[in-house]
Structures are given as structure tokens and as C-alpha cells.
Amino acid sequence: MAQQIIIGSTPEEVRMGLVEDGILQEYLVERAMSAHLVGSVFLGRVSNIVPGIQAAFVDIGLERNAFLYLGDSHDLTEGMSVMVQITKDPRGTKGPTASREITFPGRYVVLFPQSDSIGISRKIGDAAERDRLHAIASQCRPEQMGIVVRTAAEGISADVIEADIASLLSEWKVVETKAKLAKAPAFLHRELDLSVRIVRDYLNKDIDRIVIDSPDAFGRVKALLERLPRARTDMLELYTGAEDVFAACGLADVIASLPDRRVDLPDGGYLVIDHAEAMTVIDVNSGSYSGKENLEETIMEINRQAAREIAHQLRLRDIGGIIVIDFIDMHSEAHRKEVLSLLEEAFQGDRMRPRIQDITVLNLVEVTRKKSRQNLEAVLYTDCPTCNGTGRVQSKEAVALEIKRRIRSLLKKQGSTKDLLVVAHPLEAEYLQQNLARDWNRELACHVKVEGDPSLHVEAFMILDNG
């Protein structure tokens, strides 16, 4: 499977695309104005402890306090300084989520300065290799610290792994020193920027091309690759064209479609993806598909296509948290099991490790997917000022009936039949002129003139004397 990493980098924004066999599988965006906090380390001050939810809120110097889960027992008191690492970015009205377990990820290992265990990536299956890596980790592990050996370490020599550990240990010592000198709240450490972090974490034997449009980011990634064994700097390509790098790679249309609720399936079916505060809901619809003579087989084929595309869309849009999928009704238990199996298989390449629950009698499937950052929709979009984020405004008919009620009330109060001027949004004004204004003149015994004003909200109107 051929993979490519596409990186577009400016001072204001970094974008990353992971392409597999010509298909965009992941698209991440980080903005300078809303910096990615996950991995950052702070010296915070405990603002308050809430026993009812076994948590504390920690002032880390940002707009909102960090949420810190404490469990049944803890040694914190209000006002105490505590070192924390951000595990989830702020979302909506919620502040970031933090942990007291500090981790430093490298290319080959993750260092746990406050633990003393050793772990080996489950993706390394060979028993002899697991034993070799465990022995290296045991020998190189700093005293009273923990190590998790990453998948990328498979086949890597002991001296390279040891160098990775030494580099991470040096980072931790800098943080320790800063913490001793700082007064809470204070910032201590930030993770690498997206362009370098992605290459560090994603680089594998299938990556054969890395395209970057920024000389600065290109230099940082090249410096990283030059330190890594087996990495080839010849796969790096500095893009200098006038067109946006993602457009030049043929990905502009896919990226432009990412906010769409509707996602079409190959044979006429489609998905509808809706986000709510608590979860994301995905509805599977048959649409125009009628390819099989047998109804059950028709439904099953749509659900098969849906399962594959849902896995793709969750990864592409970086949708995390709780996801509920409403498949088209299946009466066959074998078909239900097949859909779950297809979904499980389609999730295999997802680094966020989605977990699938059983399918219900209503053909609902609950999926949980790790969420550490804002999803793509939250990064790229904000609530519409017209509908305030509901996605709905009153219909033209509903606004017209409200105008009519106001006119009736006004005429009763004034006891007059003088001419009136109704000023409304142009779409509403056109609706009134074409459908209702003449009838109102007869019914209300009053001449009603209608005018449009594009500066008005679609639900707003004014009723003025026109006599």
C-alpha cells in the first residue's frame, strides 16, 4: 500500500494529509490562534476539588481551567502546585483535560518519567523480537522511569533506541528544572509542531513520498529524517508551485466536501452525518440504490458499502467520542454479524483505535473513538450567526403568519385602516408579494405594501405607517 504525506505550512496554519493508494485518509489542521495543546506540560495550581466527580480543576494560565480526574484517592489540596500534561484539547465551553502522568513520545519509545514499567507495542507480533526489545528497554531504561517501545522500533538497533531514550530523558530534565524554578501557573513544555510530529509518528515502510510547501517545515522534517536509520531523505519533495499544494495533489475537491452532511455511496445510497454535543450520529440511507432483486440482499449491500465508508469518514474527519450508526434494518443475524465484521476490518488502519459495541435490535451500532483534539468541523467552522448553530430558521410561511398577527394587533390598537409598509428580508418580501399581500388588503381592509431589505435577518421584519 503506497502512502504519501502532504504538508501545507504557513505561520498561521499547518495542514496535513495522509494519502493511501491515491485516497485521502486523514486530514489534520492546526491553527496558530488555537494551538494544539495535547502533549504540552504545565505547572498548574489546584483551583478547586470536586469530590462528587472525583476531579479537580487546575489553573494552568489559560482562559479555562484544566479538568484533572483524581479517582478515589489523591494527595492534592486546593492551592497546591501540580505538574500536568494536556491529554485533550479544549472543546466548546469545556477546558482542556489533563493528567498527572507525564509522557514524552519519541520515534521509537515513549518515556514515562513517573512510572517504572516496560511495555512493547502490541503491533510487534514476533516473540523473539519482543524479547529483544524488552531486553534493550530494560538495559537502557532510566532508573525509576517507564518505557513503552513503539512499533517503529521493530528491527532497530539497541544504540539507536538508547539514543532516542537519552534525547527524551534530556527533555524531561529540562522540564524538571523549569518546574523547580517556576511559579504556578506556568508553561513548561510544548510538543513538536504538526509537520515534524506527523512524520515522527506516521513514518513507516509504506511511506514513499513526503511533499511539503514550506522551506522552513521542509528543513525541520529533513533534519529529523537525517537522524533516523532507514529513513530516506530522497522521499522528501519541496513543493514550490503557485497552486495550493493540496490542489496540486488532486485533493482540493475532497477537502471541500468535508463539511457536507451527506456522503454518497458508490451505488446510490448515502450517509448523513450529524454532530451533537454528546455524540455523532450517522444515518445510512438506501437513496436510489435498487441493485439486487432480493430486498434483504439490497439492504445488505448498502450496509456493506456504508460500513467501509463510515470507517473512512471517521478517520478523514477526525471524528471522536461516541458515534452511533443507524444501519438500514437487517433481519438476518448473519447479516448483522457480517456488518460488524466489515466495520472492524475497516477500522484496522485507524490510529485512534475505534471500539465497536454490539449491534442492537434496532440495528444501531455504538462506536467509541479516541478524541484528543477538536474534530475537523470544530476547527474549520463556527456557529452560523443567522440560525445560532441550529441549522434552521423559521419558514417563510411562519414569518408571514407572524407578520399578519402583528398587523391585526396593530390595527386593533390604532382603530385605523391607514396604509402600512412591511419591510422584510428580500426572500420573505418576495414570498409575501407573490402569495399573500393582495389577500391581506381585502381581509384586513388596509393597503399593505411590501419591500425587501437585505440587511435584515431572514426572520426579522418591520411594520411602518405608510400613510
C-alpha positions in Angstrom: 0.0 0.0 0.0 1.6 3.2 -1.2 1.3 6.1 1.2 2.1 9.8 0.9 2.2 12.6 3.4 1.2 16.1 2.2 2.0 19.1 4.4 1.0 22.7 3.8 2.6 25.0 6.3 2.3 28.8 6.9 2.9 30.8 10.1 -0.8 30.8 10.7 -1.7 27.2 9.9 -0.3 23.7 9.4 -2.3 21.2 7.3 -1.5 17.5 6.9 -3.0 14.9 4.6 -2.2 11.2 4.6 -2.9 9.6 1.2 -3.1 5.9 0.8 -3.3 4.5 -2.8 -4.4 7.8 -4.1 -7.2 8.3 -1.5 -7.1 10.9 1.2 -7.5 9.0 4.5 -6.6 11.6 7.1 -6.7 15.4 7.1 -5.5 17.4 10.1 -5.4 21.2 10.6 -3.7 23.2 13.4 -4.1 26.9 13.7 -1.7 29.2 15.5 -4.6 31.1 17.0 -6.0 27.9 18.6 -2.8 26.0 19.2 -2.9 22.2 19.7 -2.2 21.7 23.4 -2.1 17.9 23.7 1.3 16.9 25.0 2.0 20.3 26.5 3.2 20.3 30.1 2.2 22.9 32.6 2.8 23.7 36.3 -0.7 24.4 37.5 -2.4 25.4 40.7 -5.3 23.4 42.0 -8.2 25.8 41.8 -10.9 23.6 43.4 -11.5 19.9 44.1 -15.0 18.4 43.4 -15.3 15.2 45.3 -18.7 14.4 43.7 -17.0 13.8 40.3 -13.6 12.8 41.8 -11.9 15.6 39.9 -10.0 18.8 40.3 -9.9 22.0 38.2 -6.4 23.3 37.7 -5.4 26.8 36.7 -2.7 26.5 34.1 -2.8 30.1 33.0 -5.3 29.7 30.1 -8.7 31.1 29.7 -10.4 28.0 31.2 -9.1 25.7 33.9 -8.0 22.2 33.0 -10.0 19.2 34.2 -8.0 16.7 36.1 -9.5 13.3 37.1 -8.3 12.2 40.5 -10.0 8.8 41.2 -10.8 7.6 44.7 -7.6 8.7 46.4 -5.3 11.6 45.8 -2.8 13.9 47.7 -3.9 17.2 46.3 -5.3 20.2 48.2 -6.7 23.5 46.9 -3.9 26.0 46.1 -1.3 23.2 45.7 1.1 23.3 42.7 0.9 20.3 40.4 2.6 19.3 37.1 0.1 18.2 34.5 0.1 17.3 30.8 -2.8 18.0 28.5 -4.5 14.9 27.1 -7.4 16.6 25.3 -7.7 20.0 23.7 -10.5 22.4 24.9 -13.8 21.8 23.2 -16.7 24.2 23.1 -17.3 25.5 26.6 -15.1 22.9 28.2 -11.5 23.5 29.1 -8.6 21.1 28.3 -8.4 17.7 30.0 -5.1 17.0 31.9 -3.3 14.1 33.5 -0.6 13.9 36.2 1.1 11.0 34.2 3.7 12.8 32.1 4.8 11.2 28.8 7.4 12.1 26.3 7.0 10.4 22.9 10.0 9.7 20.7 10.3 8.0 17.4 11.0 4.6 18.9 9.9 4.8 22.5 7.7 6.7 24.9 9.3 7.8 28.2 7.2 7.7 31.4 9.3 9.7 33.9 6.8 8.9 36.8 6.4 5.2 36.1 8.7 2.2 36.2 7.1 -0.3 33.9 8.1 -1.6 30.5 5.7 -2.2 27.6 6.1 -3.4 24.0 3.7 -2.3 21.2 1.1 -4.9 20.5 1.6 -4.5 16.8 5.0 -6.2 17.1 4.0 -9.8 16.9 7.2 -11.7 16.6 8.0 -13.2 20.1 11.8 -13.2 19.6 11.7 -9.5 18.6 9.5 -8.6 21.5 12.0 -10.3 23.8 14.9 -8.5 22.2 13.2 -5.1 22.5 12.3 -5.8 26.1 15.9 -6.6 27.0 17.1 -3.4 25.3 14.4 -1.3 27.2 15.4 -3.0 30.5 19.0 -2.2 29.9 18.6 1.4 28.8 15.6 2.5 30.9 16.5 5.3 33.3 16.2 4.4 36.9 12.6 4.5 38.3 11.2 5.5 34.9 9.0 3.6 32.5 9.4 2.8 28.8 6.9 1.8 26.1 8.6 0.6 22.9 6.8 1.8 19.8 6.1 -0.2 16.6 8.7 1.8 14.7 11.4 0.2 16.9 11.0 -3.2 15.3 14.3 -4.3 13.9 16.1 -1.1 15.1 19.5 -1.5 16.8 20.0 -1.0 20.5 22.2 2.0 20.2 19.6 3.9 18.1 16.9 3.1 20.7 19.2 4.1 23.5 19.9 7.4 21.8 16.1 8.0 21.5 15.7 7.4 25.2 18.6 9.7 26.0 17.0 12.5 24.0 13.7 12.1 25.8 15.4 12.0 29.2 17.1 15.3 28.3 13.7 16.8 27.5 12.4 15.6 30.9 15.3 17.1 32.8 14.7 20.5 31.2 11.0 20.3 32.2 12.0 19.3 35.8 14.4 22.2 36.1 11.8 24.7 34.8 9.2 23.3 37.2 11.5 23.9 40.2 12.2 27.5 39.2 8.6 28.4 38.1 5.7 29.8 40.0 2.3 28.2 39.1 0.6 28.7 36.7 3.5 28.3 34.2 4.1 26.7 30.8 6.9 24.1 30.8 6.9 22.2 27.6 5.2 22.0 24.2 5.0 19.1 21.7 6.7 19.4 18.3 4.8 21.3 15.6 2.4 19.2 13.4 4.7 18.9 10.4 7.5 17.2 12.4 5.2 15.4 14.8 3.3 13.7 11.9 6.5 12.5 10.2 7.8 11.2 13.6 4.6 9.3 14.3 3.4 8.2 10.9 6.7 7.3 9.1 6.7 3.7 8.1 7.9 1.4 5.3 4.8 2.2 3.2 5.5 6.0 3.1 7.3 6.7 -0.2 6.7 10.4 -0.6 6.5 13.5 1.7 5.5 16.7 0.0 6.0 20.0 1.9 5.3 23.5 0.6 7.3 25.4 3.2 11.1 25.7 3.2 11.2 26.0 7.0 9.0 22.9 7.6 10.9 21.1 4.9 14.2 21.8 6.7 12.8 20.6 10.1 11.5 17.4 8.6 14.7 16.8 6.7 16.7 17.2 9.9 14.5 14.7 11.6 14.9 12.1 8.8 18.7 12.5 8.8 18.7 11.4 12.4 16.6 8.3 11.8 18.1 5.0 10.5 16.4 3.6 7.4 14.7 6.9 6.6 15.4 8.2 3.1 15.6 12.0 2.6 15.1 11.4 -1.1 11.4 10.8 -0.5 11.2 14.5 0.6 9.8 16.9 -2.0 9.7 20.7 -1.6 6.7 22.0 -3.5 7.2 25.4 -5.0 4.2 25.7 -7.4 1.8 28.7 -7.4 -1.2 26.4 -6.8 -2.1 25.3 -3.3 -0.2 22.1 -2.6 -3.4 20.1 -1.8 -5.0 21.3 -5.1 -1.8 20.3 -6.9 -2.0 16.8 -5.5 -5.7 16.5 -6.6 -7.2 16.7 -3.1 -9.0 20.1 -3.2 -12.4 18.6 -4.1 -12.3 16.0 -1.3 -11.2 18.6 1.3 -14.0 21.0 0.1 -16.6 18.2 0.7 -15.6 17.5 4.3 -18.2 19.8 5.9 -21.0 18.2 3.9 -23.6 16.3 6.0 -24.3 13.9 3.1 -21.7 11.4 1.8 -22.7 9.5 -1.3 -22.0 5.7 -1.5 -20.9 4.1 -4.8 -24.2 2.7 -5.9 -26.8 5.4 -4.9 -27.0 5.0 -1.2 -25.7 7.7 1.1 -24.8 8.6 4.7 -26.0 11.6 6.7 -23.5 12.7 9.4 -24.8 14.9 12.2 -22.8 16.2 15.2 -24.4 16.9 18.6 -22.8 17.9 21.9 -22.8 14.4 23.3 -22.2 12.3 20.2 -22.1 12.0 16.4 -25.0 10.2 14.7 -24.6 8.6 11.2 -27.7 7.5 9.3 -27.5 5.0 6.4 -30.0 5.6 3.6 -30.8 3.5 0.5 -31.2 6.5 -1.7 -31.6 5.5 -5.4 -29.9 2.1 -5.0 -32.0 -0.9 -6.2 -29.4 -3.2 -7.5 -30.5 -6.6 -6.1 -33.6 -8.5 -6.8 -33.8 -9.7 -3.2 -34.7 -6.9 -0.7 -32.5 -8.3 2.1 -29.5 -8.5 -0.3 -30.2 -4.9 -1.5 -30.2 -3.7 2.1 -27.1 -5.7 2.9 -25.1 -4.4 0.0 -25.9 -0.8 1.1 -24.9 -1.6 4.6 -21.6 -3.2 3.4 -20.7 0.0 1.4 -21.8 2.1 4.4 -19.6 0.2 6.9 -16.5 0.8 4.7 -17.3 4.5 4.1 -18.1 5.2 7.7 -14.7 4.0 8.8 -13.1 6.2 6.1 -15.1 9.3 7.1 -14.4 8.9 10.9 -10.7 8.8 10.2 -10.8 11.5 7.5 -12.9 14.0 9.5 -11.2 13.0 12.8 -14.5 12.4 14.5 -14.0 11.1 18.1 -16.1 10.4 21.2 -19.3 8.4 20.9 -20.6 7.6 17.4 -24.0 6.0 16.8 -24.6 4.4 13.4 -28.1 3.7 12.3 -27.8 0.9 9.6 -30.8 0.0 7.4 -32.9 -2.7 9.2 -31.4 -6.2 8.8 -33.5 -9.2 9.9 -30.8 -11.8 9.3 -28.4 -12.4 12.3 -25.7 -13.5 9.8 -26.0 -10.1 8.0 -25.7 -8.2 11.3 -22.5 -10.1 12.2 -21.1 -9.5 8.7 -21.6 -5.8 9.0 -19.9 -5.7 12.4 -17.0 -7.7 10.9 -16.7 -5.4 8.0 -16.7 -2.4 10.3 -14.0 -4.0 12.5 -11.9 -4.8 9.4 -12.3 -1.2 8.0 -11.1 0.2 11.3 -7.8 -1.7 11.2 -5.7 1.2 9.8 -7.1 3.8 12.2 -4.5 5.0 14.8 -7.3 6.2 17.1 -8.3 2.6 17.7 -12.2 2.7 17.4 -14.0 0.2 19.6 -17.2 -1.3 18.4 -20.1 -2.4 20.6 -22.7 -5.0 19.7 -25.5 -4.2 17.2 -28.9 -3.6 18.8 -32.3 -5.0 17.7 -32.9 -1.6 16.1 -29.7 -2.0 14.0 -27.9 0.7 15.9 -24.1 0.3 16.4 -22.2 2.3 19.0 -18.6 3.1 18.3 -16.2 4.9 20.6 -13.1 6.5 19.0 -10.3 8.2 20.9 -10.7 12.0 20.9 -7.7 14.2 21.9 -8.3 17.2 19.7 -11.2 19.2 18.2 -12.6 17.4 15.2 -12.2 19.0 11.8 -15.7 20.6 11.8 -14.9 22.5 15.1 -11.5 23.7 13.7 -12.8 24.9 10.4 -16.3 26.2 11.2 -18.2 28.2 13.7 -22.0 28.6 14.5 -24.0 30.4 11.9 -25.0 33.9 13.1 -28.3 33.5 11.3 -29.5 30.3 13.0 -27.2 30.4 16.0 -25.9 27.0 15.2 -29.3 25.1 15.0 -29.1 24.8 11.2 -32.6 26.0 11.0 -34.6 29.3 10.5 -38.3 29.9 10.5 -40.1 29.1 7.2 -41.3 31.9 5.0 -44.9 30.9 5.9 -44.2 31.0 9.6 -42.7 34.5 9.4 -45.7 35.6 7.2 -48.2 34.5 9.7 -46.4 36.3 12.5 -46.4 39.5 10.4 -50.1 39.1 9.8 -50.7 38.6 13.6 -48.8 41.8 14.3 -50.7 43.8 11.7 -54.0 42.6 13.2 -52.9 43.6 16.7 -51.7 47.0 15.4 -54.9 47.8 13.6 -57.0 46.9 16.7 -54.9 49.2 18.9 -55.0 52.1 16.5 -58.6 51.6 15.3 -57.4 52.7 11.9 -57.2 51.3 8.4 -54.3 53.5 7.2 -51.8 52.1 4.8 -48.9 50.0 6.2 -45.4 49.2 4.9 -43.9 45.8 5.7 -40.1 45.7 5.4 -38.6 42.2 5.5 -35.7 40.2 4.1 -35.9 40.0 0.3 -36.7 36.3 0.3 -39.6 36.9 2.7 -40.7 40.0 0.8 -40.9 38.1 -2.4 -42.9 35.4 -0.8 -45.4 37.9 0.6 -45.8 39.8 -2.7 -46.4 36.6 -4.7 -48.7 34.8 -2.2 -50.4 36.9 0.4 -50.3 40.7 0.1 -53.4 41.0 -2.1 -55.5 38.8 0.2 -54.3 40.8 3.2 -55.5 44.0 1.5 -59.1 42.6 1.3 -59.1 40.7 4.6 -57.6 43.4 6.7 -59.3 46.4 5.0 -55.9 48.0 4.8 -53.4 48.5 2.0 -50.2 46.6 2.8 -47.1 47.5 0.8 -44.1 45.1 1.0 -40.4 46.0 0.5 -37.3 43.9 0.8 -34.2 44.9 2.8 -31.2 42.6 2.6 -29.7 44.0 5.8 -32.5 42.3 7.8 -32.2 38.8 9.3 -34.4 36.3 7.4 -36.8 36.2 10.4 -36.8 39.9 11.1 -39.4 42.5 9.8 -40.7 46.0 10.5 -44.2 47.3 10.2 -44.4 51.0 9.5 -47.0 53.6 8.8 -47.2 54.3 5.1 -50.0 56.9 5.0 
